[in-house]
């Protein structure tokens, strides 16, 4: 599938009420979706184009009601989760660590792009996923910050 077709599909999803579109042509699958996020100041369409279907980063999905409350950091995209900056290095965070708002917690690799997943608020890591080097789906729980 050529780039112009993919751009046309992205434009279609962006202008319509469609929230997800998957198109397969030969051995390439393109999945374009958008998630409702009224606080986001960036484009809501997300794109995937590969035989394995990757996804582009939009932002971090957070569950929690107010500053200081526990929040669940969820995977904003499908991809390979990396808990450390490089193989053999210490993970970005562990259970019990204090984190600052904006601090890198994980990296999700999607379509050879390394997307930083950051802390939405300051606090202490209460829970963390055991996945490292494996695939995560959009919406999977990565960590809980209290």
N, C-alpha and C positions, 0 to 999 in steps of 0.2 A: 504494500500500500504506500503510495507516495505522500509526501508531506502536504501537498495542496489539498488532498482528500481529507487528511487528518485535521487541517486547519478549518476546512468547511464544516466538519462534524463538530469541532469545538465551538465555532460560531453558532451553529444550530442549537446546541445545548445551552449556550449562554443566552440566547434570545428567547428560548421556549420555556415551558413549564416542565420539561423533561428533566428528571433528576439523575437518570443513569441511562447510558447507551453503550451497548457492546456490539462491535462489528468485527467479523472475521473475514479476511480475504486471503486466500491461499493458506500459508502457514503463519500469518501475522494476525494477532488479535489486538484490537484497540478498544479500550474501555475508558469512557469519559463519564465522569460523574461530578456532581456538586453536592455539597452538604450545606444545609442551612446553618449559617453562623452569623447572626446579625451584628456581632461585635467585631467581626473581621474587617480590615480595611484593605483587603487584597482580593484578587479575583476568586470567584467561587468555583470555577470550573477546574477540574483536575483531569490529567491526561495519563493514559497508559498506552504504550505501543511496543509490544514485543511478543514473541511466541509464548513466553511465560507470564505475560501481562504484569508489568510493574505499575507504580503510581507515583505522581509528583506530589511533593509536600505542599500542603496548604497551611497547616497550623496544628497546634496541639489541642486535642479535645479534653476539656477539663470538667469534672463533676465536682461541685461544691457550691455553697451558697454565699459565703462572705469571706473577706480577708481574715485570716487566722483560723478558719475552719479547715478540716481535713479535705484535701482534694485528691481525686484519682487522676493520674496522668494516663491517658489512653493513646494508643498508636493512631496517629492521624492518617497514616498511609500503610499500604502493604509493602513489605520488603524484608530484608535480612537485618535483624537487630544485632547491634554491636554494643556491648556494655563497656568496652574499653576503647581508647583512642587507636590502639594498634594491637595486633596479636602479641601475647606475652606481657603486656603492660597491665598495671592495676586498673580495675574498673573505675569509671567516672565517679560512681557513688556506691555505697553499701548501706545496708540496714543500720539505722542509728546515726548516720551522717547528718550534719546540719548543712543545708543548702541555701544559697541566696537566690532571689528571683532572677531569672535569666541564665542561671548556671546550667551548663550542659550536663544532661543526665544520661543520654544515650545517643547513638547514631543509628539511623535506619538507612540502609543502602537500597536504593530503588533505581533501576535502569542505570547503574554505574554512577549515580549521583548520591553523595553522602549528605543526608539531611540531619542536622542537629535537632535533637528534642531537648528543650530547655525547661527548667522549673518555672511554673506559672506563678509561684509565690515562694517566699522564704519559709523555711520550716525544717522539720526533721523527717528523714525517710523512715516511714513506718513499715512499708511493704515494698518488695521489688520482685520483678519477674525473674524466673530462673532461666529463661531463654537467653542464650548467648550464641550468636553465630547461626541461629535458626530463623525461620520465617515467622513473622507476626502479621496478623490481619488487621485491617482498619477497625478500630474500636477495642482491640485487645488491651487489657490492663497492663501497664508497664510498671507503675509505681504509685505509692500513696504517700502524700506529704501531709504531716499534721503540724 
